[in-house]
Amino acid sequence: MPDLARNRRTGTVHVAAELPFSPDLDRGGWECPGCRGEMIPVAASGDRLYKVAPHFRIHGQHAEHCSALLPGPGGGSTPSASGDAGNALPGTFPRKLRLAADRQDVVPEREPAAASAAHAGLPKAASLPHPQGSASVAGTLHRIAESYLLAPEYHGEPLEIEGCEGTSYETCFRRLKNTSRPARLPRLVWFAEIQFRHILREGDVAELTLSPLRWIKERGSVRPGPHYRIRFDMAPWTPRRRNAMFAELERRRVEQQELHHAEAAERVNIFFFGRQDGEDAMLFHVEDPRLACFFLLPKV
């Protein structure tokens, strides 16, 4: 299912996963970044619960040789880090994360020509897009994480995330691993496989359990202890964002369960930018739904 479309009002490219959390994108209409055909958002309203993830579909047909028909970002395949994904360049390569409330000073611009060349499947250093204005700014973590996964050869590119201790794609991302001694971790974009146990939910608070855990040593033996968790306190969020996040968490949990039972080679991973709890080092808080996203990665 296509994940990318260009908003006709602003001229900026967005992933479908942004729509449930960004009601300001409802206006303007959408077009294919490759051939400018009309795109229609599906399962993208945050006011309802869906069994499928948000995506775009073309109204009619894509133009012949439209780059959106190619695998990879903007194409018909779901983002994944397996196979030959590393040879594909994102259609736009964000240099900065800025949430919608802070983006009003950005002048919307069309996706630059270099980005269109990248969509056409030209993985050369000279074709790496160097967009200006809003084309280089991502409104959610999703676009940045997708770029990280699909263009590992460009991990040295600069990346600015307010509050993050990294300054490039390489230094901003890190996999969360098992530990025997929980400690203060640098504030980065962390990612890890999720557990498929039921989501803990109390009122407007949801807690997701991750696979990495603490190993506890006692009496000469080692046993598994508590897992890392992510807590989403949704009380300050709009009903649209709460509904969308609850639906996404449950959809991904079920997907992980199905992958496990099928003994698949991939697993659902969450990418998130949050803060570590002041008392419990195994707990993270994510305060905005746009700072978390999910991708399939090879099982570790």
Secondary structure, DSSP 4 states (H G I P E B T S, - for coil): ---EEEETTT--EEEGGGGGG-GGGGSS-EE-TTT--EEEEES--TTS--SS--EEEESS-PPTT-GGGSSSTTSSSPPBSSTTGGGPPPSS---EE--GGG-TTSPP-PPPHHHHHHHTT---GGGS----GGGGEESSHHHHHHHHHH-GGGTTSB-EETT-S-SBHHHHEEE---BSS-----S-EEEEEBP-SPPEEETTEEEEEEEEEEEEEETTEEEEEEEEEEEEE-TTS-HHHHHHHHHHHHHHHHHHHHHHHTT-SEEEEEEE--EE-SS-TTEEE---GGGEEEEEEE--
